[in-house]
């Protein structure tokens, strides 16, 4: 995947691009707003990572102009500080996701992967499969090896998020945003508790665990 | 009024004035009375000795004549009587039995006014005769009464005026002080912006108010700079800390054995903890700076309480506590859903953390015409009343809970969020346990 990283802090830019390259992505770096706009319009990129504060032209304007120029690649906006308002502005300008700096690398990678997958599957998915687990989103049914598993609504949503990205990490923050609509870390065990109940229900009867936890990164469901 | 120094001072001073007047009255009375009495005695003595010498020189007839002469003089100021050795009155106009010799207080029968008190000098004359010269006490008593009346009226008037003055002065002092007191209370309540009112007269109160204002300016600038330093520190440390965290994450990915992976994981988690703490500090200062109001929208506290209840019931269950919720319909406030959620989550976490196992926690959303209230109640140990205010201060954690994890910012964040919404945080004794209420003003629909 070709990813444009528009970031003026050389340290951060290099670090991000190193990690993305390690994951097998092709990275273009633009240290200023005009350069980001130029690369975005001329190069055929699959994903945009834009810092909100760019010299020359700020990230929001760059994104608006790219959108106006019919660039549809999903965009992640990087915002300084925990400014609550900037999130909304970013999303209004056409960003698909946002991250508050300083961010954990795992968080960025998880979001890049999630957006990449979303860009790839345009169709509305109503049926998800991950290994032995099947999910019918419309009928809100989950089966493991064909046997129904009864889940609470939030547990269902957690599982749905995992199954939409099989084999990839979904972070705690992503689950909080998507399942509970919280764009902050409530610093409670909400995610852990629901995850452990979900696991218990999925693994009922001593079946092997299908959800993998990596501490300080997130969760992923085994895809096979 | 008993506890008002202003009233007390004014009251005591007016009582002191009244007592001074009373003392002055007594002195004037005594002095006037004594002087008049002396004057009267001198007149009596003079008349007595004159009559006595008449007697010695001209005998009975001489004194009788002199007495008649004196009695006919106007105005009549003295009365006379002469007794023979057998005790019979033989001369003088005063009708009385023969008294003993010396100074006497006597009563004689006034032909017009009836019995009258008088002061008399009774002198023994040669051959067993006895002379009585007396002055009517009525004029002296009249003067005494006048003096007493004047000072009595003055005393009563002084008490009256004093009481009125007490009320007025006390009321004035109280009004002036009350303004200072109100401002000070608002500042103690956490709002550092109000200042003492300054009057136009530049009197003692204005000068005290001015110096209090100067002190408040100084305190405010110190508090602001402490907040600034804290948030700057949190902000500046966050970036290097995040880099450190990312490098630790790389280290974890590259770790070859499980022991190193575990070490790196722990290190990443420790870094996350510090980052979260900084985030809370920054969030508090962001809230304190304000400017959030313009993006407030309608938030249904009932729905929020239900969501949070569903979310936390399993957590409570895992921690051997129970959680239930009661939500009234139509409890809508203007605010930020996530911030209010965060405040309530902190309160729930707090309740989970500071109650013994087996405790029950209740979330409640209720409202009336004026207020919308969200409440987190538990039946645990509660907080001592003297600690309640302190609990909301940043970083303050009560001694008894020091052993439990947590960075002590939870309740400060609740307070900051409440302030940003114009809501009040109230702690109440639920006996047993603690109830924390977030009281929002009813949403003003325009």
HADDOCK unambig.tbl for C-alpha pairs under 7 A between the chains (distance, minus, plus):
assign (segid A and resid 102 and name CA) (segid B and resid 238 and name CA) 6.78 0.50 0.50
assign (segid A and resid 102 and name CA) (segid B and resid 239 and name CA) 5.53 0.50 0.50
assign (segid A and resid 102 and name CA) (segid B and resid 242 and name CA) 5.66 0.50 0.50
assign (segid A and resid 103 and name CA) (segid B and resid 242 and name CA) 6.58 0.50 0.50
assign (segid A and resid 104 and name CA) (segid B and resid 242 and name CA) 6.65 0.50 0.50
assign (segid A and resid 104 and name CA) (segid B and resid 246 and name CA) 5.95 0.50 0.50
assign (segid A and resid 105 and name CA) (segid B and resid 246 and name CA) 5.86 0.50 0.50
assign (segid A and resid 182 and name CA) (segid B and resid 338 and name CA) 6.24 0.50 0.50
assign (segid A and resid 186 and name CA) (segid B and resid 342 and name CA) 6.03 0.50 0.50
assign (segid A and resid 186 and name CA) (segid B and resid 345 and name CA) 6.87 0.50 0.50
assign (segid A and resid 189 and name CA) (segid B and resid 315 and name CA) 6.91 0.50 0.50
assign (segid A and resid 190 and name CA) (segid B and resid 311 and name CA) 6.62 0.50 0.50
assign (segid A and resid 190 and name CA) (segid B and resid 312 and name CA) 6.88 0.50 0.50
assign (segid A and resid 190 and name CA) (segid B and resid 315 and name CA) 6.88 0.50 0.50
assign (segid A and resid 193 and name CA) (segid B and resid 314 and name CA) 6.79 0.50 0.50
assign (segid A and resid 193 and name CA) (segid B and resid 315 and name CA) 5.99 0.50 0.50
assign (segid A and resid 215 and name CA) (segid B and resid 265 and name CA) 6.42 0.50 0.50
assign (segid A and resid 216 and name CA) (segid B and resid 265 and name CA) 6.90 0.50 0.50
assign (segid A and resid 216 and name CA) (segid B and resid 268 and name CA) 6.67 0.50 0.50
assign (segid A and resid 216 and name CA) (segid B and resid 269 and name CA) 6.12 0.50 0.50
